[in-house]
Amino acid sequence: MASPLVLLENADLYSPEPLGIGHVLVAGERIAWIGHERLVLPAALAVERVDAEGARVIPGLIDGHVHLTGGGGEAGYDSRVPPPPLTAYTLGGVTTAIGVLGTDDVVRTTGELVATARGLVAQGLSAWCHTGGYHVPPVTLTGSVRGDLVHVDRIIGVGEVAIADHRSSQPTFDELVRLGADAHVAGLMTGKAGLVHLHVGDGARGLEFVRRARHETELPARTWQPTHVNRRRALFDEALDVARDGVPVDITDFPVADGEDAWSAADALVRYLESDAPPHLVTVSSDGGGCLPVFDAEGRVVRYGVGTSRALAETLATLLARGWPLAHVLPAFTENVADTLRLPAKGRLEVGMDADLVRLDAAGRPRDVMARGAWHVRDGIPVRRGTFEP
């Protein structure tokens, strides 16, 4: 049986701000102590001591957009993506995942999404989800958005609700605002995020509804979180504008071909951080488990891939290889996500926070991963697998 006490020593700590070389004591699922002096503990406590050997240690990554139950289905029944297993997250340094439903919110249900999130929690990850999916009115468990947020522990918001996309239900401005109002009020009642996570497609309307909601309603800016904002370069420019107005925006870590009218996640994050948009309002998510379709002019799928949460770690390593300081880019994968989604025990290395730790190798990729105080990956090898993983 693993010791409930782990002392990680000689780590180059990033909280995400740099803390220097220090030591972290983990007790159960929480960080119990962080310091720079040597900690002397009684031998009777049977502490597991791990020497980080000066390697960088960061908070676990938070993937704010994952198809926990699998996505896809736009190219027929055989194109439905299966649910990602536990190691699809942990091998990429992801210790917290937020589940969404996409195009298929008929066969894939909110109830299934909640159950899958709870299953990941039972396997040692942290997981929450949104109610609804692409379409309006949203598919709920209790019959209303407010009811779902108030009565279901794992549900923290609404989404991904599709706008500017041929797969959406073509919601009107009034319908979208009503969703935002329900989410916002439920968030006030529960302390949850209470936001509407918006899938933004390739349509020319882009973020028009978000801009109108900011100027025609009393809803606060944080009610809306558009994602996939780097899928078109003009859309990304719109995202910078709404971020300047206080709206949190989410970059998607999908493959981008040379010459494509899109920004890769790394390029988009750099452009965001070099702009005058507030740095705390940008996040990066993977669309893990989701289908990444390409459509022809008539809306038929011509090819597709599958998103993976491991893309986040690859993008982080890419940014480090380009010379970006870790403390500058790390918040978009950790602290910013936790703050936007109101997950107070996540995203930072501080006493009392959940013990989600990632030790990076020399190239900036996950080497050791701890989630809620338990090791899941050691030296790049899974030591804990999902219930049905081989």
Secondary structure as GFF3:
##gff-version 3
##sequence-region A 1 390
A	DSSP	beta_strand	5	14	.	.	.	ID=ss1
A	DSSP	beta_strand	18	27	.	.	.	ID=ss2
A	DSSP	beta_strand	30	35	.	.	.	ID=ss3
A	DSSP	three_ten_helix	43	45	.	.	.	ID=ss4
A	DSSP	beta_strand	48	51	.	.	.	ID=ss5
A	DSSP	beta_strand	56	59	.	.	.	ID=ss6
A	DSSP	beta_strand	61	66	.	.	.	ID=ss7
A	DSSP	three_ten_helix	77	79	.	.	.	ID=ss8
A	DSSP	alpha_helix	87	90	.	.	.	ID=ss9
A	DSSP	beta_strand	94	99	.	.	.	ID=ss10
A	DSSP	alpha_helix	110	122	.	.	.	ID=ss11
A	DSSP	beta_strand	126	131	.	.	.	ID=ss12
A	DSSP	alpha_helix	145	151	.	.	.	ID=ss13
A	DSSP	beta_strand	155	163	.	.	.	ID=ss14
A	DSSP	alpha_helix	173	190	.	.	.	ID=ss15
A	DSSP	beta_strand	196	200	.	.	.	ID=ss16
A	DSSP	alpha_helix	208	216	.	.	.	ID=ss17
A	DSSP	three_ten_helix	221	223	.	.	.	ID=ss18
A	DSSP	beta_strand	224	227	.	.	.	ID=ss19
A	DSSP	alpha_helix	233	244	.	.	.	ID=ss20
A	DSSP	beta_strand	249	252	.	.	.	ID=ss21
A	DSSP	alpha_helix	265	274	.	.	.	ID=ss22
A	DSSP	three_ten_helix	279	281	.	.	.	ID=ss23
A	DSSP	beta_strand	282	285	.	.	.	ID=ss24
A	DSSP	beta_strand	291	295	.	.	.	ID=ss25
A	DSSP	beta_strand	301	306	.	.	.	ID=ss26
A	DSSP	alpha_helix	310	321	.	.	.	ID=ss27
A	DSSP	alpha_helix	326	329	.	.	.	ID=ss28
A	DSSP	three_ten_helix	330	333	.	.	.	ID=ss29
A	DSSP	alpha_helix	335	340	.	.	.	ID=ss30
A	DSSP	beta_strand	357	360	.	.	.	ID=ss31
A	DSSP	beta_strand	366	371	.	.	.	ID=ss32
A	DSSP	beta_strand	374	378	.	.	.	ID=ss33
A	DSSP	beta_strand	381	382	.	.	.	ID=ss34
###
